[in-house]
Amino acid sequence: MITGLDHVQLAAPPGAEEVLRAFYTGVLGMTEIPKPPVLAARGGCWFQAGTAQLHLGVETGFRPARKAHPGLRVTGIDAYAARLEARGTPVTWNDDLPGHRRFHCADPVGNRLEFLEPDGPARP
């Protein structure tokens, strides 16, 4: 039986680790978490905020995910969007999901990210 979501993996081009670290820690405010040594040898980097983990794995022939994306729940969505824009990351608001405020942006390698906050009490 599935009990939860452990992580989401996105692809990244070889050599992008430093720009990804700067974005995911400096812009998004996530914490980098260590990869097990056998996996660290493959490159890439992992990040966490609360219980959400994003793994960025190196992929030869990389193409950014422009449709598929992680949906990251936030609090204070207006302030969070302002934080991203102040750090040079444009956001695109979308009101098509009833009961939520949300926006999308792209990471430095072009992967789509969604940030959302429920209008009322948090849903499970």
Steps between C-alpha positions, in 0.01 A plus 500: 500500500630846413545714812638822353722662242869467580647734236473636149792474261569752228772472238785745451782534249852389592691770689192695620538421871632841610228701325240259640640536852487878473137487385355230725672625817543874434181577308254233615641473854534121499778312680741281309509148641788258444471226243626155596861467376418242232235735356708817549754358255236536226472877550187699569375631834209455742298763686237501773248740657272355765410151381540589130813373329616582149777293344682643199668227300747545217369384164701488180288644220306703760172663401319708765159391629275777369165331576574240769584668830503467878223688681649656813266622772597832658370741761489872429489447125504871413815560704657186357430612141646843583811329641554308176445805281734711715767235439451508123257211453182602314176337613181436305178498701222256413151492654370186328515277810194562720575547868864597445722790407794389292779605270766337285863581434798330342822394669830611342507200264139548386309249714146612586413543869156566650438669836155495655314596814145395588249786530363362827618242752771270368375186331657162578 
